[in-house]
Amino acid sequence: MGYKVISPETVIIDAGASIGEGATIYPNNCIGAGSVVGEGAVLYPNNIVENSYIGAGAQVTASVLRGAHVGEGAQVGPFANLRQGAVVGENCRIGDFVELKNCVVGKNTKISHLAYVGDAEIGENCNIGCGVVFCNYDGEKKSRTRVENHCFIGSNANLVAPLTVGEGSYVAAGTTVTEDVPARSFVIGRARQGLNEKLAAKYVGRNKR
């Protein structure tokens, strides 16, 4: 059966790469030596894949993979950056503008957009929200973060390593977490919202020209 290359004049496949049966490779893909594309995988346009593994049935769109491992049935991109040591489990979703480095992401976990995950282990069935940052570097050394199974990390949260977020925990949006979180806990740490109904009239429209 072989595999399908659409627009072969725009696709580069190194002789040291391996492409599985039934895979489909769309235009503008560059697949380097040491890379493996599994059976039935789909590389949509504009990927750079170097020394990486893409599992059977996985889909990758407009992304860069260097020294990464993508599990079966996972979806990556568009515009994801999977750096050295990024391991993505089965059926994960790694969305647009997500950067992964030296981390393991458990199966069925979603990191859908605009997040940085470095030096971390994330368990299964987790949700990592928009704008989440794994703060792994303190200016002198890098430390690791562990997020256990079934956790929800809300948008714009900061996880400051070294840190463990216990299984089944929920981190509210906008929270900076600096201490370990026990299993099945709810964590919130943000400034209290203020409300003054009278001040709106003073500021609304002041910059109109």
ROSE-4610 file (N, C-alpha, C; in Angstrom, 1 decimal, always signed):
// ROSE-4610
residu = [M/M/M/G/G/G/Y/Y/Y/K/K/K/V/V/V/I/I/I/S/S/S/P/P/P/E/E/E/T/T/T/V/V/V/I/I/I/I/I/I/D/D/D/A/A/A/G/G/G/A/A/A/S/S/S/I/I/I/G/G/G/E/E/E/G/G/G/A/A/A/T/T/T/I/I/I/Y/Y/Y/P/P/P/N/N/N/N/N/N/C/C/C/I/I/I/G/G/G/A/A/A/G/G/G/S/S/S/V/V/V/V/V/V/G/G/G/E/E/E/G/G/G/A/A/A/V/V/V/L/L/L/Y/Y/Y/P/P/P/N/N/N/N/N/N/I/I/I/V/V/V/E/E/E/N/N/N/S/S/S/Y/Y/Y/I/I/I/G/G/G/A/A/A/G/G/G/A/A/A/Q/Q/Q/V/V/V/T/T/T/A/A/A/S/S/S/V/V/V/L/L/L/R/R/R/G/G/G/A/A/A/H/H/H/V/V/V/G/G/G/E/E/E/G/G/G/A/A/A/Q/Q/Q/V/V/V/G/G/G/P/P/P/F/F/F/A/A/A/N/N/N/L/L/L/R/R/R/Q/Q/Q/G/G/G/A/A/A/V/V/V/V/V/V/G/G/G/E/E/E/N/N/N/C/C/C/R/R/R/I/I/I/G/G/G/D/D/D/F/F/F/V/V/V/E/E/E/L/L/L/K/K/K/N/N/N/C/C/C/V/V/V/V/V/V/G/G/G/K/K/K/N/N/N/T/T/T/K/K/K/I/I/I/S/S/S/H/H/H/L/L/L/A/A/A/Y/Y/Y/V/V/V/G/G/G/D/D/D/A/A/A/E/E/E/I/I/I/G/G/G/E/E/E/N/N/N/C/C/C/N/N/N/I/I/I/G/G/G/C/C/C/G/G/G/V/V/V/V/V/V/F/F/F/C/C/C/N/N/N/Y/Y/Y/D/D/D/G/G/G/E/E/E/K/K/K/K/K/K/S/S/S/R/R/R/T/T/T/R/R/R/V/V/V/E/E/E/N/N/N/H/H/H/C/C/C/F/F/F/I/I/I/G/G/G/S/S/S/N/N/N/A/A/A/N/N/N/L/L/L/V/V/V/A/A/A/P/P/P/L/L/L/T/T/T/V/V/V/G/G/G/E/E/E/G/G/G/S/S/S/Y/Y/Y/V/V/V/A/A/A/A/A/A/G/G/G/T/T/T/T/T/T/V/V/V/T/T/T/E/E/E/D/D/D/V/V/V/P/P/P/A/A/A/R/R/R/S/S/S/F/F/F/V/V/V/I/I/I/G/G/G/R/R/R/A/A/A/R/R/R/Q/Q/Q/G/G/G/L/L/L/N/N/N/E/E/E/K/K/K/L/L/L/A/A/A/A/A/A/K/K/K/Y/Y/Y/V/V/V/G/G/G/R/R/R/N/N/N/K/K/K/R/R/R]
num = [1/1/1/2/2/2/3/3/3/4/4/4/5/5/5/6/6/6/7/7/7/8/8/8/9/9/9/10/10/10/11/11/11/12/12/12/13/13/13/14/14/14/15/15/15/16/16/16/17/17/17/18/18/18/19/19/19/20/20/20/21/21/21/22/22/22/23/23/23/24/24/24/25/25/25/26/26/26/27/27/27/28/28/28/29/29/29/30/30/30/31/31/31/32/32/32/33/33/33/34/34/34/35/35/35/36/36/36/37/37/37/38/38/38/39/39/39/40/40/40/41/41/41/42/42/42/43/43/43/44/44/44/45/45/45/46/46/46/47/47/47/48/48/48/49/49/49/50/50/50/51/51/51/52/52/52/53/53/53/54/54/54/55/55/55/56/56/56/57/57/57/58/58/58/59/59/59/60/60/60/61/61/61/62/62/62/63/63/63/64/64/64/65/65/65/66/66/66/67/67/67/68/68/68/69/69/69/70/70/70/71/71/71/72/72/72/73/73/73/74/74/74/75/75/75/76/76/76/77/77/77/78/78/78/79/79/79/80/80/80/81/81/81/82/82/82/83/83/83/84/84/84/85/85/85/86/86/86/87/87/87/88/88/88/89/89/89/90/90/90/91/91/91/92/92/92/93/93/93/94/94/94/95/95/95/96/96/96/97/97/97/98/98/98/99/99/99/100/100/100/101/101/101/102/102/102/103/103/103/104/104/104/105/105/105/106/106/106/107/107/107/108/108/108/109/109/109/110/110/110/111/111/111/112/112/112/113/113/113/114/114/114/115/115/115/116/116/116/117/117/117/118/118/118/119/119/119/120/120/120/121/121/121/122/122/122/123/123/123/124/124/124/125/125/125/126/126/126/127/127/127/128/128/128/129/129/129/130/130/130/131/131/131/132/132/132/133/133/133/134/134/134/135/135/135/136/136/136/137/137/137/138/138/138/139/139/139/140/140/140/141/141/141/142/142/142/143/143/143/144/144/144/145/145/145/146/146/146/147/147/147/148/148/148/149/149/149/150/150/150/151/151/151/152/152/152/153/153/153/154/154/154/155/155/155/156/156/156/157/157/157/158/158/158/159/159/159/160/160/160/161/161/161/162/162/162/163/163/163/164/164/164/165/165/165/166/166/166/167/167/167/168/168/168/169/169/169/170/170/170/171/171/171/172/172/172/173/173/173/174/174/174/175/175/175/176/176/176/177/177/177/178/178/178/179/179/179/180/180/180/181/181/181/182/182/182/183/183/183/184/184/184/185/185/185/186/186/186/187/187/187/188/188/188/189/189/189/190/190/190/191/191/191/192/192/192/193/193/193/194/194/194/195/195/195/196/196/196/197/197/197/198/198/198/199/199/199/200/200/200/201/201/201/202/202/202/203/203/203/204/204/204/205/205/205/206/206/206/207/207/207/208/208/208/209/209/209]
x = [+0.8/+0.0/+0.9/+1.9/+2.8/+2.2/+2.7/+2.2/+2.0/+1.3/+0.9/+1.7/+2.3/+2.9/+2.2/+1.6/+0.9/+1.9/+2.0/+2.9/+4.3/+4.9/+6.2/+7.3/+7.1/+8.2/+8.4/+7.5/+7.6/+8.0/+8.1/+8.4/+9.8/+10.4/+11.8/+11.7/+12.1/+12.2/+13.6/+14.3/+15.7/+15.7/+16.8/+16.9/+16.9/+17.3/+17.3/+16.0/+14.9/+13.6/+12.8/+11.8/+10.9/+9.5/+8.8/+7.4/+6.5/+5.5/+4.7/+3.6/+3.0/+1.9/+0.8/+0.2/-1.0/-0.8/+0.4/+0.6/+0.4/+0.0/-0.2/+0.6/+1.4/+2.2/+1.8/+1.4/+0.9/+2.1/+1.8/+2.9/+3.7/+5.0/+5.9/+6.2/+6.5/+7.0/+8.4/+9.2/+10.6/+10.8/+11.2/+11.3/+12.7/+13.4/+14.8/+15.2/+16.5/+17.1/+16.7/+16.4/+16.1/+14.7/+13.9/+12.4/+11.6/+10.6/+9.7/+8.3/+7.6/+6.1/+5.3/+4.5/+3.8/+2.7/+2.1/+1.1/-0.2/-0.7/-1.9/-1.7/-0.5/-0.3/-0.5/-0.9/-1.1/-0.2/+0.6/+1.4/+0.8/+0.0/-0.6/+0.5/+0.2/+1.3/+2.2/+3.4/+4.4/+4.9/+5.4/+6.0/+7.5/+8.3/+9.7/+9.8/+10.3/+10.4/+11.8/+12.5/+13.9/+14.1/+14.6/+14.9/+13.7/+12.5/+11.3/+10.5/+9.6/+8.7/+7.3/+6.5/+5.1/+4.3/+3.5/+2.8/+1.7/+1.2/+0.2/-1.0/-1.6/-2.8/-2.7/-1.5/-1.3/-1.5/-1.8/-1.9/-1.1/-0.2/+0.6/+0.5/+0.3/+0.0/+0.9/+1.6/+2.4/+3.2/+4.0/+4.7/+6.1/+6.9/+8.3/+8.5/+9.1/+9.4/+10.9/+11.6/+13.0/+13.3/+13.6/+13.9/+12.6/+11.5/+10.2/+9.6/+8.6/+7.9/+6.4/+5.7/+4.2/+3.5/+2.6/+2.0/+0.9/+0.4/-0.7/-1.9/-2.5/-3.8/-3.7/-2.5/-2.4/-2.5/-2.9/-3.0/-2.1/-1.3/-0.3/-0.4/-0.5/-0.5/-1.9/-1.9/-0.8/+0.1/+1.3/+2.3/+2.7/+2.8/+3.4/+4.9/+5.6/+7.1/+7.4/+7.8/+8.1/+9.6/+10.3/+11.7/+12.2/+13.5/+14.2/+13.6/+13.3/+12.8/+11.3/+10.6/+9.1/+8.5/+7.7/+7.0/+5.5/+4.8/+3.3/+2.6/+1.7/+1.1/+0.0/-0.6/-1.7/-2.9/-3.4/-4.7/-4.6/-3.5/-3.3/-3.7/-3.9/-4.1/-3.1/-2.2/-1.2/-1.5/-2.0/-2.6/-1.7/-2.3/-1.5/-0.7/+0.5/+1.4/+1.7/+1.8/+2.2/+3.7/+4.5/+5.9/+6.1/+6.7/+7.1/+8.6/+9.2/+10.6/+10.9/+11.6/+12.0/+10.9/+9.8/+8.6/+7.9/+7.1/+6.2/+4.8/+3.9/+2.5/+1.7/+0.9/+0.2/-0.9/-1.4/-2.4/-3.7/-4.4/-5.7/-5.6/-4.4/-4.3/-4.4/-4.9/-5.1/-4.3/-3.5/-2.8/-3.1/-4.3/-4.9/-4.3/-3.7/-3.2/-2.4/-1.4/-0.6/-0.1/+0.7/+1.2/+2.7/+3.5/+4.8/+5.0/+5.4/+5.6/+7.1/+7.9/+9.3/+9.7/+10.5/+11.0/+9.8/+8.9/+7.7/+7.2/+6.4/+5.6/+4.2/+3.4/+1.9/+1.2/+0.3/-0.4/-1.4/-2.2/-3.3/-4.5/-5.3/-6.6/-6.6/-5.5/-5.4/-5.8/-6.2/-6.4/-5.5/-4.6/-3.7/-4.3/-4.7/-5.4/-4.6/-5.2/-4.6/-3.7/-2.5/-1.6/-0.9/-0.9/-0.3/+1.2/+2.0/+3.5/+4.0/+4.8/+5.6/+6.9/+7.0/+8.2/+9.3/+10.2/+11.2/+12.6/+12.8/+14.2/+14.1/+15.0/+15.0/+16.2/+16.9/+18.0/+19.3/+19.3/+20.5/+20.4/+19.3/+19.1/+17.6/+17.5/+16.2/+15.6/+14.3/+13.7/+12.5/+11.9/+10.9/+9.5/+8.5/+7.1/+6.4/+5.6/+4.8/+3.3/+2.5/+1.1/+0.5/-0.1/-0.6/-1.9/-2.4/-3.6/-4.8/-5.6/-7.0/-7.0/-6.0/-5.9/-6.4/-6.9/-7.3/-6.5/-5.7/-4.9/-5.6/-6.1/-6.9/-6.0/-6.6/-5.9/-5.0/-3.9/-3.0/-2.5/-2.4/-1.8/-0.3/+0.5/+1.9/+2.3/+3.0/+3.4/+4.9/+5.3/+6.7/+7.4/+8.4/+9.1/+10.2/+10.5/+10.0/+8.6/+7.8/+6.4/+5.7/+4.8/+3.9/+2.4/+1.6/+0.2/-0.5/-1.1/-1.6/-2.8/-3.0/-4.1/-5.4/-6.1/-7.5/-7.6/-6.6/-6.6/-7.0/-7.5/-8.0/-7.3/-6.6/-6.0/-6.7/-7.3/-8.1/-7.3/-8.0/-7.4/-6.7/-5.5/-4.8/-4.1/-3.9/-3.2/-1.8/-0.9/+0.5/+0.7/+1.2/+1.3/+2.8/+3.2/+4.6/+4.8/+3.7/+3.9/+3.1/+3.6/+3.0/+1.5/+0.7/-0.8/-1.2/-1.8/-2.3/-3.3/-3.5/-4.5/-5.9/-6.6/-8.1/-8.3/-7.4/-7.5/-7.9/-8.4/-8.8/-7.8/-7.1/-6.2/-6.5/-6.6/-6.9/-6.0/-5.3/-4.5/-4.4/-5.2/-5.3/-5.8/-5.5/-6.0/-7.5/-8.1/-9.6/-10.0/-11.1/-11.7/-12.4/-12.1/-12.7/-13.8/-14.8/-15.9/-16.3/-16.4/-16.8/-17.7/-19.0/-19.9/-19.8/-19.4/-19.4/-18.2/-17.1/-15.9/-15.9/-16.8/-16.8/-17.1/-18.0/-18.3/-17.0/-16.1/-15.0/-14.0/-13.9/-12.9/-13.4/-14.6/-15.1/-15.1/-14.5/-14.6/-13.5/-12.7/-11.7/-10.7/-10.4/-9.4/-9.9/-11.2/-11.8/-11.3/-11.1/-10.6/-11.7]
y = [-1.2/+0.0/+1.3/+1.3/+2.4/+3.6/+4.8/+6.0/+7.1/+8.1/+9.1/+10.4/+11.0/+12.3/+13.2/+14.2/+15.2/+16.3/+16.6/+17.7/+17.3/+16.2/+15.7/+16.7/+17.6/+18.6/+19.5/+19.6/+20.5/+19.8/+18.4/+17.6/+17.1/+17.1/+16.6/+15.5/+14.3/+13.1/+12.6/+12.7/+12.2/+10.6/+10.2/+8.7/+8.0/+8.6/+8.0/+8.1/+8.6/+8.6/+7.4/+7.1/+5.9/+6.4/+6.0/+6.4/+5.2/+5.1/+3.9/+3.8/+2.6/+2.3/+3.2/+3.8/+4.5/+5.9/+6.4/+7.8/+8.7/+9.9/+11.0/+12.2/+12.7/+13.8/+14.9/+16.0/+17.2/+18.0/+19.1/+19.9/+20.6/+20.9/+21.7/+21.1/+19.8/+19.1/+18.7/+18.8/+18.4/+17.4/+16.2/+15.1/+14.6/+14.9/+14.6/+13.2/+12.9/+11.6/+11.3/+10.0/+9.5/+9.7/+10.2/+10.4/+9.2/+8.9/+7.9/+8.4/+8.2/+8.6/+7.3/+7.1/+5.8/+5.6/+4.4/+4.0/+4.9/+5.4/+6.2/+7.5/+8.0/+9.3/+10.3/+11.5/+12.6/+13.8/+14.2/+15.4/+16.4/+17.3/+18.4/+19.4/+20.4/+21.3/+21.9/+22.2/+23.1/+22.6/+21.3/+20.8/+20.6/+20.8/+20.4/+19.3/+18.2/+17.0/+16.5/+16.6/+16.2/+15.2/+14.0/+13.0/+12.8/+12.7/+12.6/+11.4/+11.0/+9.9/+10.4/+10.0/+10.4/+9.1/+8.8/+7.5/+7.3/+6.1/+5.7/+6.5/+7.0/+7.8/+9.2/+9.6/+11.0/+12.0/+13.2/+14.3/+15.5/+16.0/+17.2/+18.2/+19.5/+20.6/+21.8/+22.2/+23.5/+23.6/+22.6/+22.6/+22.2/+22.4/+22.0/+21.0/+19.8/+18.7/+18.4/+18.6/+18.3/+17.4/+16.1/+15.2/+14.9/+14.9/+14.7/+13.3/+13.0/+11.7/+12.0/+11.7/+11.9/+10.6/+10.4/+9.1/+8.9/+7.7/+7.3/+8.1/+8.6/+9.3/+10.7/+11.2/+12.6/+13.6/+14.8/+15.9/+17.0/+17.5/+18.5/+19.7/+20.9/+22.1/+22.7/+23.7/+24.3/+25.2/+25.4/+26.3/+25.9/+24.6/+24.0/+23.8/+23.9/+23.7/+22.7/+21.5/+20.3/+20.2/+20.6/+20.6/+19.3/+19.2/+18.0/+17.4/+16.1/+15.5/+15.6/+16.2/+16.3/+15.0/+14.4/+13.1/+13.4/+13.1/+13.4/+12.0/+11.8/+10.5/+10.3/+9.1/+8.8/+9.7/+10.1/+10.8/+12.2/+12.7/+14.1/+15.1/+16.3/+17.5/+18.5/+18.8/+19.9/+21.0/+22.1/+23.0/+24.1/+25.2/+26.3/+27.1/+27.4/+28.2/+27.6/+26.3/+25.5/+25.1/+25.3/+24.9/+23.9/+22.8/+21.7/+21.4/+21.2/+21.0/+20.1/+18.9/+18.0/+17.7/+17.2/+16.9/+15.7/+15.1/+14.0/+14.4/+14.2/+14.5/+13.2/+12.9/+11.7/+11.6/+10.4/+10.2/+10.9/+11.4/+12.0/+13.4/+14.0/+15.3/+16.3/+17.5/+18.6/+19.8/+20.3/+21.6/+22.4/+23.0/+23.5/+24.7/+25.6/+26.8/+27.7/+28.3/+29.4/+29.1/+28.0/+27.5/+27.1/+27.2/+26.7/+25.7/+24.5/+23.4/+22.9/+23.2/+22.8/+22.1/+21.0/+20.3/+19.8/+19.0/+18.7/+17.3/+16.7/+15.5/+15.9/+15.6/+15.9/+14.5/+14.2/+12.9/+12.8/+11.8/+11.5/+12.3/+12.6/+13.2/+14.5/+15.3/+16.7/+17.7/+18.9/+20.0/+21.2/+21.6/+22.8/+23.9/+25.0/+26.1/+27.0/+27.9/+28.9/+29.8/+30.1/+31.0/+30.4/+29.1/+28.5/+28.5/+28.8/+28.8/+27.9/+26.9/+26.1/+26.9/+27.5/+28.4/+27.5/+27.1/+26.1/+26.6/+27.9/+28.5/+29.7/+29.7/+30.8/+31.7/+31.6/+32.4/+31.8/+30.7/+29.9/+28.4/+27.9/+26.4/+26.2/+25.0/+24.6/+23.5/+23.6/+22.6/+22.0/+20.9/+20.2/+20.4/+20.3/+20.3/+19.0/+18.5/+17.3/+17.7/+17.4/+17.5/+16.1/+15.7/+14.3/+14.1/+12.9/+12.6/+13.4/+13.7/+14.3/+15.7/+16.5/+17.9/+18.8/+20.0/+21.1/+22.3/+22.8/+24.0/+25.1/+26.1/+27.2/+28.1/+28.9/+29.8/+30.8/+31.2/+32.2/+31.8/+30.5/+30.1/+30.0/+30.2/+30.0/+28.9/+27.9/+26.8/+27.0/+27.4/+27.7/+26.5/+26.0/+24.8/+25.1/+24.1/+22.7/+22.7/+21.8/+21.8/+20.5/+20.1/+19.0/+19.4/+19.2/+19.4/+18.0/+17.7/+16.4/+16.0/+14.7/+14.1/+14.7/+15.0/+15.5/+16.9/+17.7/+19.1/+20.1/+21.2/+22.3/+23.6/+24.2/+25.4/+26.5/+27.5/+28.5/+29.4/+30.0/+30.9/+32.0/+32.4/+33.6/+33.3/+32.1/+31.7/+31.4/+31.9/+31.6/+30.6/+29.4/+28.3/+28.1/+28.3/+28.2/+27.1/+26.5/+25.4/+24.2/+23.0/+21.8/+21.8/+21.2/+21.1/+19.7/+19.4/+18.0/+17.5/+16.3/+15.7/+16.2/+16.4/+16.7/+18.1/+19.0/+20.4/+21.4/+22.5/+23.7/+24.8/+25.4/+26.4/+27.7/+28.8/+30.1/+31.1/+31.9/+33.0/+34.1/+35.1/+36.2/+37.4/+38.6/+39.8/+39.9/+40.4/+40.5/+41.6/+41.2/+42.2/+43.3/+44.5/+45.7/+46.2/+46.9/+47.4/+48.8/+49.7/+51.1/+51.5/+51.5/+51.9/+53.3/+54.2/+55.6/+56.1/+55.3/+55.8/+55.6/+54.7/+54.4/+55.7/+56.6/+57.8/+58.7/+58.6/+59.5/+59.0/+57.7/+57.1/+56.7/+56.3/+55.9/+57.1/+56.8/+57.9/+59.0/+58.9/+60.0/+60.1/+59.0/+59.0/+59.1/+59.4/+59.5/+60.9/+60.8/+62.0/+62.5]
z = [+0.0/+0.0/+0.0/+0.8/+0.8/+1.5/+1.2/+1.8/+0.7/+1.0/+0.0/+0.3/-0.8/-0.7/-1.7/-1.2/-2.0/-2.3/-3.6/-4.0/-3.7/-4.2/-3.8/-4.1/-5.0/-5.3/-4.2/-3.2/-2.1/-0.8/-0.9/+0.3/+0.3/+1.5/+1.6/+2.6/+2.2/+3.1/+3.1/+4.2/+4.3/+4.1/+3.5/+3.3/+4.7/+5.7/+7.0/+7.8/+7.1/+7.8/+7.4/+8.2/+8.0/+8.0/+6.9/+6.8/+6.7/+7.6/+7.7/+6.6/+6.6/+5.6/+5.8/+4.8/+4.9/+5.4/+5.6/+6.1/+4.9/+5.2/+4.2/+4.6/+3.6/+3.8/+2.8/+3.4/+2.6/+2.2/+1.4/+0.9/+2.0/+1.6/+2.5/+3.8/+3.7/+4.9/+4.7/+5.8/+5.8/+6.9/+6.5/+7.5/+7.5/+8.6/+8.7/+9.1/+9.0/+9.4/+10.8/+11.0/+12.3/+12.7/+11.8/+12.1/+11.7/+12.4/+12.1/+12.1/+11.0/+10.9/+10.8/+11.8/+11.9/+10.9/+10.9/+10.0/+10.1/+9.0/+9.0/+9.6/+9.9/+10.4/+9.3/+9.7/+8.7/+9.1/+8.1/+8.3/+7.4/+7.9/+7.2/+6.8/+6.0/+5.5/+6.5/+6.1/+6.8/+8.1/+8.1/+9.3/+9.1/+10.2/+10.2/+11.3/+10.9/+11.8/+11.7/+12.8/+12.9/+14.1/+13.7/+14.7/+15.7/+15.2/+16.0/+15.6/+16.5/+16.3/+16.3/+15.3/+15.2/+15.1/+16.1/+16.2/+15.2/+15.1/+14.2/+14.4/+13.3/+13.4/+13.9/+14.3/+14.8/+13.7/+14.0/+13.1/+13.5/+12.6/+12.9/+11.9/+12.3/+11.4/+11.7/+10.7/+10.7/+12.0/+12.4/+13.7/+13.5/+14.5/+14.5/+15.6/+15.2/+16.1/+16.0/+17.1/+17.1/+18.4/+18.1/+19.3/+20.1/+19.5/+20.2/+19.9/+20.7/+20.5/+20.7/+19.6/+19.6/+19.6/+20.6/+20.7/+19.6/+19.6/+18.7/+18.9/+17.8/+17.8/+18.3/+18.6/+19.1/+18.0/+18.4/+17.5/+17.9/+17.0/+17.3/+16.3/+16.8/+16.0/+15.8/+15.0/+14.2/+15.1/+14.7/+15.3/+16.7/+16.9/+18.1/+17.9/+19.0/+19.0/+20.1/+19.6/+20.4/+20.4/+21.5/+21.6/+22.1/+22.2/+22.7/+24.0/+23.9/+25.1/+25.4/+24.4/+24.6/+24.2/+25.2/+24.9/+25.1/+24.1/+24.1/+24.0/+25.0/+25.1/+24.0/+24.1/+23.1/+23.3/+22.2/+22.1/+22.8/+22.9/+23.5/+22.4/+22.9/+22.0/+22.4/+21.5/+21.7/+20.7/+21.1/+20.2/+19.7/+19.2/+18.6/+19.6/+19.2/+20.0/+21.4/+21.4/+22.6/+22.4/+23.5/+23.4/+24.5/+24.1/+25.1/+25.0/+26.2/+26.3/+27.5/+27.2/+28.2/+29.2/+28.6/+29.5/+28.9/+29.8/+29.5/+29.7/+28.7/+28.8/+28.7/+29.7/+29.8/+28.8/+28.5/+27.5/+27.8/+26.8/+26.9/+27.5/+27.6/+28.2/+27.1/+27.4/+26.4/+26.9/+26.0/+26.2/+24.9/+24.9/+23.6/+23.0/+23.8/+23.2/+24.1/+23.6/+24.2/+25.6/+25.6/+26.9/+26.7/+27.8/+27.9/+28.9/+28.6/+29.5/+29.4/+30.4/+30.4/+31.6/+31.5/+32.6/+33.5/+33.0/+33.7/+33.4/+34.3/+34.0/+34.3/+33.3/+33.4/+33.2/+34.1/+34.1/+33.0/+33.2/+32.2/+32.5/+31.4/+31.5/+32.2/+31.9/+32.5/+31.5/+31.9/+31.1/+31.5/+30.6/+30.8/+30.0/+30.7/+30.1/+29.3/+28.6/+27.8/+28.6/+28.2/+28.9/+30.1/+30.3/+31.5/+31.2/+32.2/+32.2/+33.3/+32.9/+33.8/+34.0/+35.2/+35.5/+36.0/+35.1/+35.4/+35.7/+35.5/+35.6/+36.5/+37.5/+38.5/+38.3/+37.2/+36.9/+37.1/+37.9/+38.1/+37.8/+38.1/+37.8/+37.4/+36.7/+36.3/+37.2/+37.5/+38.4/+37.7/+38.3/+37.6/+38.3/+37.5/+38.0/+37.7/+38.6/+38.4/+38.6/+37.6/+37.7/+37.5/+38.6/+38.6/+37.8/+37.7/+36.8/+37.2/+36.2/+36.4/+37.0/+36.7/+37.2/+36.1/+36.6/+35.8/+36.2/+35.2/+35.4/+34.6/+35.3/+34.7/+33.9/+33.0/+32.2/+32.9/+32.4/+32.9/+34.3/+34.6/+35.9/+35.7/+36.7/+36.7/+37.8/+37.3/+38.2/+38.4/+39.6/+39.9/+40.5/+39.7/+40.1/+41.2/+42.0/+42.0/+42.6/+42.1/+42.5/+42.1/+43.0/+42.7/+42.9/+41.9/+42.0/+42.1/+43.2/+43.4/+42.6/+42.5/+41.6/+41.9/+40.8/+40.9/+41.4/+41.4/+41.9/+40.8/+41.2/+40.4/+40.7/+39.8/+40.0/+39.2/+39.9/+39.3/+38.4/+37.4/+36.4/+37.2/+36.6/+37.2/+38.5/+38.8/+40.1/+39.9/+40.8/+40.8/+41.9/+41.6/+42.6/+42.9/+44.2/+44.6/+45.6/+46.1/+47.1/+46.6/+47.0/+46.6/+47.0/+46.1/+46.2/+46.6/+47.7/+48.0/+47.0/+46.9/+46.0/+46.3/+45.2/+45.3/+46.0/+45.7/+46.3/+45.3/+45.8/+44.9/+45.4/+44.4/+44.7/+43.9/+44.7/+44.0/+44.7/+43.9/+44.5/+43.5/+43.7/+42.8/+43.6/+43.0/+43.7/+43.7/+44.8/+44.9/+43.9/+43.2/+42.2/+42.9/+42.5/+43.0/+42.1/+42.7/+41.9/+42.4/+41.5/+41.8/+40.6/+40.8/+39.7/+39.3/+40.2/+39.9/+39.1/+39.1/+38.4/+36.9/+36.5/+35.0/+34.2/+34.6/+33.8/+33.7/+34.7/+34.6/+33.6/+33.4/+32.5/+31.1/+31.0/+29.7/+28.7/+27.6/+26.5/+26.7/+27.7/+27.9/+26.9/+26.2/+25.1/+23.7/+23.6/+22.3/+21.7/+20.4/+19.7/+18.7]
